[in-house]
Amino acid sequence: MAKLQKTITISAPPEKVFAFISQPTNLPTIWPSMKEVRDLSPSPAGGYNFNWTYQMAGMRFEGTTETRETVLNKHILTKTTKGIDSTFNWTFQAEGGGTKLTLDIEYIVPVPLLGKLAEAIIVKQNEKEADTLLSNLKAKMEA
């Protein structure tokens, strides 16, 4: 299982950042490889469950994400149940009038599809993708 953690400070209150991230249809606007989010339904844990289309290493993946835990303006935990096996843990912390956002991701690279040699390349590519996602979020929240 691959793991990565990214942290960014955003000059916007946690309420604004949380509201944006908690709406899955916003993800394709900041996440280059997230091609589509659809079929939203309320989650018993707060937030939404949804289906998505994602592109990795030139391949398209279809998946389903469930929100497993939501703490208003503080935390969102999602788990992919179909598609690329992954867990996203978003933590929002007030800091100096802004938000310190930490994103922890655990995922399984679909090695049988891509080959073992490609795994290290995919992990590096996904780290850059996470940086881009957070940079785009920061720019959108601070505009």
Steps between C-alpha positions, in 0.01 A plus 500: 500500500633843405467785748547871471442800719480860383442817701423849376407827666212685337407862572131422541302384803452126559124539444556618142758233416293224663183608316683481167666161559187345650318554168639222274389671177767764573782245481541497118551879508820463706612140433631457144462119482149495648299509181146471638304476825138380477216319674530679833297366790504612865722291726381394846844621621438850360611624161438292190563166337572529128628337182793635305721464193874542552796479263831349615794422273282550194239251623145586605362361824142503624437489872273562796595701808322490835531765767579312820540788744427872505570750777371840388786735401761260642515161330382292203588132454406325175558145382488376144297182485520440124773601258842592639511387864573816700434697816508881515526669838456880487578696820413871526665702777456871571837672493572873503169600343537234231494123466772242538376217279656156528416228249596141579447251217544125500444313175583185313658546158318262262826309436346213300382757247810716490787266587736503796758726330240767443399509868783731613433736210128508581568573868722797404240622250230480767712704741524777239126466439431555872723810496307634200165426663595693816657788306185532289284492815714772660472722191122452484447568872725807503355659183 
